Amino acid sequence: MNVLATARPAASVPKPADHFDVLIVGAGISGVGSAYHLTTQLPGTSFVILESQESFGGTWLTHRYPGIRSDSDLHTFGYRFKPWVGPPIATSEEIKSYMGEVIAENDLARHIRYKHRIERASWSNATNLWTIEAVRTDSDEHATFTANFLWMCQGYYRHSEGYTPEWKDMDSFKGRIVHPQLWPEDIALKDKKVVVIGSGATAATLIPAIADECAHVTMLQRSPTFFRVGRNAIELAETLRQLQVKEEWIHEIVRRKILFEQDAFTRRCLAEPEQVKKELIGQITAVLGPDYDVETHFTPQYRPWRQRIAFVPDADLFEGIKSGKASVVTDEIDRFTQSGILLKSGKELEADIIVTATGFNLCVLGDIAFSIDGKPLDFADTVTYRGMMFTGVPNMAWVFGYFRASWTLRTDLVADFVIRLLAHMKRKGAKKVTPALRPEDHNMPQMSWIDPENFNPGYMMRNMHLLPRRGDKPEWQHSQDYWAEKDQIPAIDLDDAAFVYD
Ligand SMILES: Cc1cc2nc3c(=O)[nH]c(=O)nc-3n(C[C@H](O)[C@H](O)[C@H](O)COP(=O)(O)OP(=O)(O)OC[C@H]3O[C@@H](n4cnc5c(N)ncnc54)[C@H](O)[C@@H]3O)c2cc1C
């Protein structure tokens, strides 16, 4: 018999699933940090990182608009275990190179599989395993994995497209409309009139980076945002470096200083918001001068800290405005026209290019279709355990960082917790851990993931209904409070009735 003639084509033979103790979703700053902690704190654990992009970096890989940089300092956005030796506000290239060093120094590359987009994750109570189905983005091939534990490091927004509101007559505009999240390589800005819609961190970064090249850049905002202004340097770090103090020490000392100051600042925002507001706006007046209309353009209606406050290094955005290369318009869009934007005030802004720096599309758990024993899982039906796990969802943790402090501070804390939990399960011989409301929690009020009175950026407000719910006790909420959690998370009693082991 001709064996070749009867053999099935290779593609139709289902490949056996690769099995790992832990499967990490995403090779952004959270995924790479979590992998570091797993290899160092629980050596011998088998794991894989699946990443849909062609390389590591997450946010810092997919965002390619001019000037892209961090808006918080890298001593705290960097990991606690790897000193940051550059200026506090860093470019995406600098952040990727720092992450690349972490990968190389800890031999993590062999654990990462790029171009694997996870589409489905199914938990089986019969096998106590997750089955993860991914598609190779280069070949459309399917790949299946099984894992005991799923560590979700997929961030919080959709990388494939940003959020652009629908404005009237957008189609009639003859120029180009660009979202910073999909910045085109071929865009020519030279001598072009550019309008940037939005005044968040992205607009504040992009505008000074393109202002010299364009004919003019206008920042169009519906309402003003708070900014902090300062030198892109930390004097204490510079002094310690002059004294030839070891970089490990400098990193730790400067982190403590920054965190101490941020804590004090947050408290002041709550205790004396009017005074803080005056100080923040005063920093801008100091650059733009007493005649500039800061009342209209830089005086927000909300309390400081209700939304993230972007840091503007060396006041570059305001220097651009002062030089006349950039300007600010505070108004509402009535509709797009062939040559620009007509505002509600009746004024028309002419543009060759319109940049919609209007934010993200929140994406709950990586757009993955989850199920438990074949039943689709809707995370909005769950209650979060400290913003890390979910009621009724076994063997899964999510790294959702801080908005008001650096995201990565929580990556380190959550990693310590997950590793402690995995070690605890091993000691107990448990195959499964599922968060569950305790008898005393059953009448607890259940609310949206974040209290809008406390923190209310647009991308959260638009999509809150998709997120897990929050209770009114510390166990059942993501408090966004690093200063409390740095002590609370390490002290979590893993034998608390909120954890059900099998
Ligand atoms: C422009 C910009 C600047 C920012 N600056 C700061 C800052 O200065 N300080 C700060 O604290 N925060 C900042 N943030 C917030 C920032 O997103 C986080 O701090 C942090 O980078 C998030 O890291 P992450 O690894 O959790 O997620 P991400 O960076 O979003 O990475 C997640 C990774 O998971 C992958 N992934 C997602 N879904 C799937 C799937 N289904 N299958 C396979 N892979 C998947 C993605 O491709 C991505 O690579 C900024 C955000 C933006 C957009």
PDBQT file of the ligand as one rigid body, heavy atoms in Angstrom, charges set to zero:
ROOT
HETATM    1  C1  LIG A 601       0.789  56.357  25.258  1.00  0.00    +0.000 C 
HETATM    2  C2  LIG A 601       0.677  55.788  26.632  1.00  0.00    +0.000 A 
HETATM    3  C3  LIG A 601       1.514  56.223  27.636  1.00  0.00    +0.000 A 
HETATM    4  C4  LIG A 601       1.407  55.689  28.909  1.00  0.00    +0.000 A 
HETATM    5  N1  LIG A 601       2.248  56.143  29.874  1.00  0.00    +0.000 NA
HETATM    6  C5  LIG A 601       2.180  55.621  31.101  1.00  0.00    +0.000 A 
HETATM    7  C6  LIG A 601       3.070  56.063  32.133  1.00  0.00    +0.000 A 
HETATM    8  O1  LIG A 601       3.911  56.909  31.931  1.00  0.00    +0.000 OA
HETATM    9  N2  LIG A 601       2.933  55.521  33.364  1.00  0.00    +0.000 N 
HETATM   10  C7  LIG A 601       1.992  54.572  33.639  1.00  0.00    +0.000 A 
HETATM   11  O2  LIG A 601       1.921  54.116  34.766  1.00  0.00    +0.000 OA
HETATM   12  N3  LIG A 601       1.158  54.123  32.679  1.00  0.00    +0.000 NA
HETATM   13  C8  LIG A 601       1.217  54.613  31.423  1.00  0.00    +0.000 A 
HETATM   14  N4  LIG A 601       0.365  54.166  30.466  1.00  0.00    +0.000 N 
HETATM   15  C9  LIG A 601      -0.568  53.105  30.750  1.00  0.00    +0.000 C 
HETATM   16  C10 LIG A 601       0.124  51.830  30.184  1.00  0.00    +0.000 C 
HETATM   17  O3  LIG A 601      -0.652  51.230  29.231  1.00  0.00    +0.000 OA
HETATM   18  C11 LIG A 601       0.517  50.907  31.259  1.00  0.00    +0.000 C 
HETATM   19  O4  LIG A 601       1.174  51.560  32.262  1.00  0.00    +0.000 OA
HETATM   20  C12 LIG A 601       1.399  49.730  30.845  1.00  0.00    +0.000 C 
HETATM   21  O5  LIG A 601       2.284  49.972  29.789  1.00  0.00    +0.000 OA
HETATM   22  C13 LIG A 601       0.525  48.601  30.563  1.00  0.00    +0.000 C 
HETATM   23  O6  LIG A 601       1.346  47.489  30.457  1.00  0.00    +0.000 OA
HETATM   24  P1  LIG A 601       0.734  46.063  30.301  1.00  0.00    +0.000 P 
HETATM   25  O7  LIG A 601       1.864  45.151  30.025  1.00  0.00    +0.000 OA
HETATM   26  O8  LIG A 601      -0.133  45.764  31.463  1.00  0.00    +0.000 OA
HETATM   27  O9  LIG A 601      -0.250  46.187  29.039  1.00  0.00    +0.000 OA
HETATM   28  P2  LIG A 601       0.070  46.561  27.542  1.00  0.00    +0.000 P 
HETATM   29  O10 LIG A 601       1.206  47.479  27.422  1.00  0.00    +0.000 OA
HETATM   30  O11 LIG A 601      -1.236  46.959  26.965  1.00  0.00    +0.000 OA
HETATM   31  O12 LIG A 601       0.541  45.180  26.916  1.00  0.00    +0.000 OA
HETATM   32  C14 LIG A 601      -0.341  44.096  26.804  1.00  0.00    +0.000 C 
HETATM   33  C15 LIG A 601       0.186  43.122  25.779  1.00  0.00    +0.000 C 
HETATM   34  O13 LIG A 601      -0.731  42.032  25.725  1.00  0.00    +0.000 OA
HETATM   35  C16 LIG A 601      -0.936  41.670  24.388  1.00  0.00    +0.000 C 
HETATM   36  N5  LIG A 601      -2.260  41.066  24.237  1.00  0.00    +0.000 N 
HETATM   37  C17 LIG A 601      -3.471  41.631  24.550  1.00  0.00    +0.000 A 
HETATM   38  N6  LIG A 601      -4.470  40.793  24.246  1.00  0.00    +0.000 NA
HETATM   39  C18 LIG A 601      -3.889  39.678  23.731  1.00  0.00    +0.000 A 
HETATM   40  C19 LIG A 601      -4.407  38.451  23.216  1.00  0.00    +0.000 A 
HETATM   41  N7  LIG A 601      -5.733  38.220  23.149  1.00  0.00    +0.000 N 
HETATM   42  N8  LIG A 601      -3.536  37.524  22.772  1.00  0.00    +0.000 NA
HETATM   43  C20 LIG A 601      -2.187  37.752  22.820  1.00  0.00    +0.000 A 
HETATM   44  N9  LIG A 601      -1.648  38.897  23.279  1.00  0.00    +0.000 NA
HETATM   45  C21 LIG A 601      -2.483  39.844  23.738  1.00  0.00    +0.000 A 
HETATM   46  C22 LIG A 601      -0.836  42.981  23.627  1.00  0.00    +0.000 C 
HETATM   47  O14 LIG A 601      -0.492  42.755  22.267  1.00  0.00    +0.000 OA
HETATM   48  C23 LIG A 601       0.252  43.719  24.393  1.00  0.00    +0.000 C 
HETATM   49  O15 LIG A 601       1.519  43.518  23.850  1.00  0.00    +0.000 OA
HETATM   50  C24 LIG A 601       0.443  54.697  29.179  1.00  0.00    +0.000 A 
HETATM   51  C25 LIG A 601      -0.417  54.278  28.160  1.00  0.00    +0.000 A 
HETATM   52  C26 LIG A 601      -0.288  54.801  26.902  1.00  0.00    +0.000 A 
HETATM   53  C27 LIG A 601      -1.189  54.301  25.818  1.00  0.00    +0.000 C 
ENDROOT
TORSDOF 0
